[in-house]
Amino acid sequence: MTNQTAPAAARDNLLGVCHTIGDTFGFNPLYLRLVLLVGVMLNAEIAVAAYAVAGIAVLVAKLATRSSSKRANTRTLIHA
């Protein structure tokens, strides 16, 4: 029996927005988290709304890439 635990990055975030954006654009997600924290201090409503919009965008991007990779795998299996 194996003990399967989630990676630290998956456990330590809310929606994975900062982590995903940081990975996509090649920078440390801590910088984006700090910007978000400053934004919450300045205007919480706008910062939370921006985070929610970014979360939806990340979710849509993940779903779009997942479905396109499934289609590519299906085509590879059919043509092989």
C-alpha atoms as an extended CHARMM CRD file, in Angstrom:
* protein
*
        80  EXT
         1         1  MET       CA              0.0000000000        0.0000000000        0.0000000000  PROA      1               0.0000000000
         2         2  THR       CA              1.3820000000        3.3940000000       -0.9660000000  PROA      2               0.0000000000
         3         3  ASN       CA              0.7860000000        6.6330000000        0.8390000000  PROA      3               0.0000000000
         4         4  GLN       CA             -0.2080000000        9.1340000000       -1.8260000000  PROA      4               0.0000000000
         5         5  THR       CA             -0.0130000000       12.7400000000       -0.7100000000  PROA      5               0.0000000000
         6         6  ALA       CA             -0.4560000000       15.8420000000       -2.7890000000  PROA      6               0.0000000000
         7         7  PRO       CA              2.6450000000       17.8780000000       -3.6260000000  PROA      7               0.0000000000
         8         8  ALA       CA              3.2750000000       20.8210000000       -1.3130000000  PROA      8               0.0000000000
         9         9  ALA       CA              2.3120000000       23.3050000000       -4.0320000000  PROA      9               0.0000000000
        10        10  ALA       CA             -1.1120000000       21.6800000000       -4.4330000000  PROA      10              0.0000000000
        11        11  ARG       CA             -1.8050000000       21.7080000000       -0.6800000000  PROA      11              0.0000000000
        12        12  ASP       CA             -0.6200000000       25.2260000000        0.0950000000  PROA      12              0.0000000000
        13        13  ASN       CA             -2.7380000000       27.2860000000       -2.2470000000  PROA      13              0.0000000000
        14        14  LEU       CA             -6.3370000000       28.3020000000       -2.6350000000  PROA      14              0.0000000000
        15        15  LEU       CA             -7.0440000000       27.8590000000       -6.3400000000  PROA      15              0.0000000000
        16        16  GLY       CA             -3.5360000000       27.5900000000       -7.7100000000  PROA      16              0.0000000000
        17        17  VAL       CA             -3.8960000000       30.8510000000       -9.6190000000  PROA      17              0.0000000000
        18        18  CYS       CA             -0.6090000000       32.4520000000       -8.5680000000  PROA      18              0.0000000000
        19        19  HSD       CA              1.2710000000       29.1750000000       -8.9280000000  PROA      19              0.0000000000
        20        20  THR       CA             -0.1330000000       28.4720000000      -12.3970000000  PROA      20              0.0000000000
        21        21  ILE       CA              0.4750000000       32.0110000000      -13.6710000000  PROA      21              0.0000000000
        22        22  GLY       CA              3.9970000000       31.9560000000      -12.2320000000  PROA      22              0.0000000000
        23        23  ASP       CA              4.7470000000       28.6200000000      -13.9110000000  PROA      23              0.0000000000
        24        24  THR       CA              3.2880000000       29.7660000000      -17.2060000000  PROA      24              0.0000000000
        25        25  PHE       CA              5.2730000000       32.9890000000      -17.3780000000  PROA      25              0.0000000000
        26        26  GLY       CA              8.3960000000       31.6700000000      -15.6330000000  PROA      26              0.0000000000
        27        27  PHE       CA              8.5780000000       33.6350000000      -12.4080000000  PROA      27              0.0000000000
        28        28  ASN       CA              8.2930000000       32.8580000000       -8.7140000000  PROA      28              0.0000000000
        29        29  PRO       CA              4.5900000000       32.8490000000       -7.6870000000  PROA      29              0.0000000000
        30        30  LEU       CA              5.5530000000       34.4660000000       -4.3860000000  PROA      30              0.0000000000
        31        31  TYR       CA              5.9210000000       37.7820000000       -6.2310000000  PROA      31              0.0000000000
        32        32  LEU       CA              2.3610000000       37.5600000000       -7.5040000000  PROA      32              0.0000000000
        33        33  ARG       CA              1.1150000000       36.5890000000       -4.0490000000  PROA      33              0.0000000000
        34        34  LEU       CA              2.8040000000       39.6640000000       -2.6000000000  PROA      34              0.0000000000
        35        35  VAL       CA              1.1810000000       41.8710000000       -5.2530000000  PROA      35              0.0000000000
        36        36  LEU       CA             -2.1660000000       40.2880000000       -4.3860000000  PROA      36              0.0000000000
        37        37  LEU       CA             -1.5860000000       40.9280000000       -0.6800000000  PROA      37              0.0000000000
        38        38  VAL       CA             -0.8010000000       44.6020000000       -1.3350000000  PROA      38              0.0000000000
        39        39  GLY       CA             -3.8910000000       44.7970000000       -3.5470000000  PROA      39              0.0000000000
        40        40  VAL       CA             -6.0500000000       43.3710000000       -0.7510000000  PROA      40              0.0000000000
        41        41  MET       CA             -4.6570000000       45.9860000000        1.6270000000  PROA      41              0.0000000000
        42        42  LEU       CA             -5.3940000000       48.8090000000       -0.8050000000  PROA      42              0.0000000000
        43        43  ASN       CA             -8.7790000000       47.6820000000       -2.1010000000  PROA      43              0.0000000000
        44        44  ALA       CA            -10.0070000000       44.2500000000       -1.0660000000  PROA      44              0.0000000000
        45        45  GLU       CA            -13.0210000000       44.1370000000       -3.4060000000  PROA      45              0.0000000000
        46        46  ILE       CA            -11.0050000000       44.7780000000       -6.5520000000  PROA      46              0.0000000000
        47        47  ALA       CA             -8.2200000000       42.3910000000       -5.4960000000  PROA      47              0.0000000000
        48        48  VAL       CA            -10.6650000000       39.5590000000       -4.7440000000  PROA      48              0.0000000000
        49        49  ALA       CA            -12.5310000000       40.2010000000       -7.9980000000  PROA      49              0.0000000000
        50        50  ALA       CA             -9.2580000000       40.1590000000       -9.9650000000  PROA      50              0.0000000000
        51        51  TYR       CA             -8.2480000000       36.9030000000       -8.2460000000  PROA      51              0.0000000000
        52        52  ALA       CA            -11.6380000000       35.3530000000       -9.0750000000  PROA      52              0.0000000000
        53        53  VAL       CA            -11.3700000000       36.3820000000      -12.7350000000  PROA      53              0.0000000000
        54        54  ALA       CA             -7.8240000000       35.0090000000      -12.8850000000  PROA      54              0.0000000000
        55        55  GLY       CA             -9.0490000000       31.7870000000      -11.2610000000  PROA      55              0.0000000000
        56        56  ILE       CA            -11.7570000000       31.3800000000      -13.8810000000  PROA      56              0.0000000000
        57        57  ALA       CA             -9.2490000000       32.0970000000      -16.6640000000  PROA      57              0.0000000000
        58        58  VAL       CA             -6.8190000000       29.4990000000      -15.2850000000  PROA      58              0.0000000000
        59        59  LEU       CA             -9.6150000000       26.9340000000      -14.9720000000  PROA      59              0.0000000000
        60        60  VAL       CA            -10.7770000000       27.5360000000      -18.5540000000  PROA      60              0.0000000000
        61        61  ALA       CA             -7.1860000000       27.2910000000      -19.8180000000  PROA      61              0.0000000000
        62        62  LYS       CA             -6.6240000000       24.0170000000      -17.9490000000  PROA      62              0.0000000000
        63        63  LEU       CA             -9.8540000000       22.5440000000      -19.2830000000  PROA      63              0.0000000000
        64        64  ALA       CA             -9.0740000000       23.6750000000      -22.8300000000  PROA      64              0.0000000000
        65        65  THR       CA             -5.5770000000       22.2110000000      -22.8060000000  PROA      65              0.0000000000
        66        66  ARG       CA             -6.7760000000       18.9990000000      -21.1970000000  PROA      66              0.0000000000
        67        67  SER       CA             -9.4660000000       18.4460000000      -23.8460000000  PROA      67              0.0000000000
        68        68  SER       CA             -7.0940000000       19.2940000000      -26.7070000000  PROA      68              0.0000000000
        69        69  SER       CA             -4.4620000000       16.8870000000      -25.3720000000  PROA      69              0.0000000000
        70        70  LYS       CA             -7.1020000000       14.1470000000      -25.1320000000  PROA      70              0.0000000000
        71        71  ARG       CA             -8.0320000000       14.7730000000      -28.7660000000  PROA      71              0.0000000000
        72        72  ALA       CA             -4.3760000000       14.6240000000      -29.8070000000  PROA      72              0.0000000000
        73        73  ASN       CA             -3.9050000000       11.3400000000      -27.9370000000  PROA      73              0.0000000000
        74        74  THR       CA             -7.0170000000        9.8930000000      -29.5590000000  PROA      74              0.0000000000
        75        75  ARG       CA             -5.7640000000       10.8700000000      -33.0440000000  PROA      75              0.0000000000
        76        76  THR       CA             -2.3870000000        9.2970000000      -32.3020000000  PROA      76              0.0000000000
        77        77  LEU       CA             -4.0270000000        6.0450000000      -31.2080000000  PROA      77              0.0000000000
        78        78  ILE       CA             -6.2940000000        5.9550000000      -34.2670000000  PROA      78              0.0000000000
        79        79  HSD       CA             -3.4680000000        6.5940000000      -36.7550000000  PROA      79              0.0000000000
        80        80  ALA       CA             -0.9970000000        4.2650000000      -35.0700000000  PROA      80              0.0000000000
